[in-house]
Amino acid sequence: MTKDEPKKVVIPQFVDDWIEKAKVYYGDEVEPLRIIFWVGDYVDDTESHYEWLKNIYNQKLLLNAIVNGYEVED
């Protein structure tokens, strides 16, 4: 990482799963907004981690992860 690169955020495994599912749906080189669209459309209240997505901090974390890269928490 260079001095000007943003620090990668750390996300839960289930969020990484959402992102990876979106990539399968749209193809590996996915535009960030398509990932957000997929998560917004396909993660619903039947998903066990749906409540995580309702939190504004977590929404910002998801956006940051998609744009700047991320690591999955241990």
C-alpha positions in Angstrom: 0.0 0.0 0.0 1.3 3.4 -0.9 1.0 6.5 1.2 -1.9 7.8 -0.9 -3.9 4.5 -1.0 -6.8 4.3 1.3 -6.6 1.8 4.1 -8.6 -1.4 3.4 -11.6 -1.9 5.7 -12.4 -5.1 7.5 -15.7 -6.7 6.8 -17.5 -9.8 8.2 -17.3 -13.0 6.2 -21.0 -12.8 5.3 -20.5 -9.4 3.6 -17.7 -10.9 1.6 -20.1 -13.7 0.6 -22.6 -11.1 -0.6 -19.9 -9.3 -2.7 -18.7 -12.6 -4.2 -22.2 -13.6 -5.1 -22.7 -10.3 -6.9 -19.5 -10.9 -8.8 -20.7 -14.3 -9.9 -24.0 -12.7 -11.0 -22.5 -9.8 -12.9 -19.0 -11.1 -13.7 -15.7 -10.7 -12.0 -15.0 -7.2 -13.1 -18.0 -5.6 -11.5 -18.8 -1.9 -11.2 -19.2 -0.9 -7.6 -22.8 0.3 -8.1 -23.8 -3.0 -9.6 -22.6 -4.7 -6.4 -24.6 -2.3 -4.3 -27.6 -2.8 -6.5 -27.3 -6.6 -6.1 -26.9 -6.5 -2.3 -29.9 -4.0 -2.1 -32.1 -6.2 -4.3 -31.1 -9.7 -3.2 -30.3 -9.4 0.5 -33.7 -9.2 2.2 -35.2 -9.6 5.6 -35.1 -13.4 5.3 -31.3 -13.2 5.3 -29.9 -13.9 8.7 -27.6 -10.9 8.6 -30.1 -8.4 7.1 -30.1 -6.3 10.2 -26.4 -5.5 9.6 -27.3 -3.8 6.4 -29.8 -1.5 8.0 -27.1 0.3 10.0 -25.8 3.4 8.2 -22.3 2.9 9.5 -22.3 -0.6 7.9 -23.7 0.7 4.7 -20.8 3.1 4.5 -18.4 0.3 5.4 -19.8 -1.8 2.5 -19.4 1.1 0.1 -15.8 1.7 1.2 -15.0 -2.0 1.0 -16.3 -2.2 -2.6 -14.5 0.9 -3.8 -11.2 0.7 -1.9 -10.8 -3.1 -1.2 -11.2 -5.0 2.0 -10.0 -7.7 4.2 -12.3 -10.3 5.9 -12.3 -10.4 9.7 -10.9 -13.5 11.4 
